[in-house]
Amino acid sequence: MTAQLPTTIDGVISRMEEIDAELDRHDGVACFNRVYLKVTKLVKEHVTAGTFKDPAFLERMDVIFAGHYLKNVDAAKAGRPTELPWQPLFEARGNRVIWPIQFALAGMNAHINHDLALAVVETCKERSTAPEVAPVHEDFEKVNDLLASVEAEIRAEFELQIVKVATAPAEQLKHAVAAFSMSSAREVAWLNATQLWEARNNPVKYQVQLTAMAGAVNATSRMILAPVVPPPAD
């Protein structure tokens, strides 16, 4: 039986908190979930505070967006295959040679570079609007600004960990982490969303774009998750 997905941002937060409580803190999915939970709580705060011009649209998109991740969590828990973009993270989740930040980045890669474009398209269809109709893009970009503080916090925590492993491979990992940017990934996601939107009435073209996107995300996550040097012991 497929679990029912949350329909509100509060429901999404509750479900992520349940996942956090269920999983070992070293589990790769748990590492991503902790970051995503922090981001979702931040988005909720700004939805409530009136930061966005169309908070109802933004919240609905956030719920649809989260649903793509939660579907894969449910699939893995039930012993079913996860989707191609998510397979690297779920396959590697128990590898203790991989750093928590690698797991977090692989999850962000799958979720932002694949699921976010789908969430934009699906929300626009549901609410009878389009990516080019104001204020869809403007509100989308406001989220980028919110994520800057979260990304800085993640990197600062990683810097504290990596000083304990003063090796050349650790420095290579540091450079690889520095190359990933949530805001840049979201810019790519927006471009993908507009391309998928343009192809929405052409099933063949739409599927070709979706398949290419999923394959690229899968390959990138496998590179992100390549073991380099064991993380320091807790």
N, C-alpha and C positions, 0 to 999 in steps of 0.2 A: 504494500500500500504506500502510495506517495504522500509524503508529509505536506500539509497545507502551508503555503508560503504566506508570510506576513503581508498585510494590506496597508499598514501604516508605518511611519518611521519609528514610532515607539515599539511596534511589534518587531521591527528589524533589530533594534537595539536589544530587546529582550532575548531574541533568538541568538544573537551573537554572544550575549552574556552567558547563555546556556552552553554554547559551544566552548567558550573559554573555561567554564567550570568543568566540563566533561573531559577535555583533552589534557594530556600531559603538557606542561609548559614548554617542553623541548620539541614537541610535535611540530613539524613544519607548517601544518595548516594552522595550528594555534599561534605560531609566530606571526603569520599574516593576519589572522583574525584579530589579534590584539591591536595592530595598527589600524585595521579597517574599523574596528569598534570606536577607536579614538576619533577617527575622521567622521564617522557617522554621527557621533554625539556633537561634534563641532558644527556640522551642517544643520542638525536639529536646532541648536542654539540660535543660529542665524536665520533659520526659517521662522522661528518664534519671534525673533527680535525685529523682523521686518527688513532684513538686509536685501532680500530679493524683490524684484518688481512683480513677479508672479510666483509667490511662494507655493501655491497649490500645484502648479506645474513642476516646480523644482522638487517638492516633496514626493510627488508621484513618480518622477523620474528616478529619484533616489531609491524608492521602494522597488521599482522594476529592476533597476541596476543591481541592487542587493540580491534580488531573486535569482539572478543568473549564478551568483556565487553559491547561494544556499541550495540551489538545485544540485549542484555538484557535491556539496557536503552530504546531502541526503543520499545521492547515488552511491557515493563511496561507503557510507554507513550501511547501506543495504546490500553492498557487494556488487553493485552494478558499475559499468564503465563510466568514467567521467568524460567530459567533452575534451576534444583535442587540445584546446588552449590550456586546460587545467591539468592535463595528464602529468606533465613533468613535476609539478608541485606535489600532487597526491602520490605519485610513485616514489618520490624521494623523501617524503615526510618523516621517515624514521631514520634517516642517515645522520648520525651524530657528528660526522666530519664536516657537514655543511653548517655555516654560520646562520644564526637566527635572521640576520639582515638579508642573507641570500634568499631565504624562504620568503621573507616579507616582500622583497623586490620581485621575486618570481610571481607571487600572488598579485602584486600591483600590475605587473606586466600583463598577466592573463586578464585581469579584471578591467584595467583601463584600456589597454590596446585592443581588446576584443569586445568585452561586454558593454563598455560604455557607449560605443557607437550604436550597438543594438538597442540600448536603453533609450537613446535620443530618438531613434526612428520609431520605436514602439510607442513611446509616450506621445510623440507628435501625431501618430496615427490615431491613438486612442482619444486625444483631446482635439482632433480636427484642426491642427495647426501645421506648421512646417519649420524646419531649422532656420530658414531665412526670415521668419516672421518675428518681429520684436515682441517680448524681450528675451526670446529663447537663448540666443547666443550671448547676450549681455549677462544674463544670470549664470549661464554656463561658465563664463570667464570669471565671474565673481568668486566661484568656488575655487578657481586656481589661486586666487589671492589668499583664501583661507588655508589652503594646503601648505603654503610656504612655511608657516610656523611649525606644522607637524613634521614636515620633511627636515627642517633644521634640527628639531628635537631628536629625530631618528638618527641623523648623522652624528650628532653630538654623543649620543649613547654608544654608537659604534666606535667612534674615535677613542672613547674611554676603554673599550674592550680591546681594540687592536694594539694599543701601546703595551699590552701584556704579552704580545706575541711579536717580538721584534725580529722578524725574518723577511727575506726578500719576497717570498710568496705572499706574505701578509700585506706587504706594500702593494703588490700587484692587485690583491683583492681590494685594497683601499682605493686604488685608481679606478677599478671597475665599478665600485659603488658610487664614486664621485661622478661617473659618466651618466648615471641614471637620474632623470629629472621627472617628477610627477607632472609639472606644468607642461614640459615638452611632450610627454606621453599624452596628455589631455589635448594638446594641439593636434597631434596626429589622430587621436580619437575623433575629434571634431571633423577633420578632413574625411576620415573614413565614414562618418555618419552622413555627411553631405553626399558622398559618392553612393552610399547605399540608398539614400533617400531618392536620388535621381534614378536609380535602377529598380525602385520598388515595384514598378509595374511590368518589369521584364524579369520573370523568374529565373531564366537561364543566366543572364548577366548578374543578377543579384547573387545567385548561388556561386558563381565563379569568383566574385569579389569576396564573398564570405569565406569560401574555402581557402583562398589565397591568404586572407587575413589570419585565419585560424592556424594555418601552417607556419606562417612567419612568427606568430606569437609563440607557438610550441617550440620552434627552433631557438628563439631568443631566450626562453625560460631555461632550456637545457644548458645553454651557455652560462646563464646567471648561476645555475645550480652546480656547476662543475666544482668538485671539491678542490681546494687549493692548499689549505693548511687547517688542521683542527683548531676549533675555537678554544679559548681558555676554559678550564674547569670552573664550575660555579664555586 
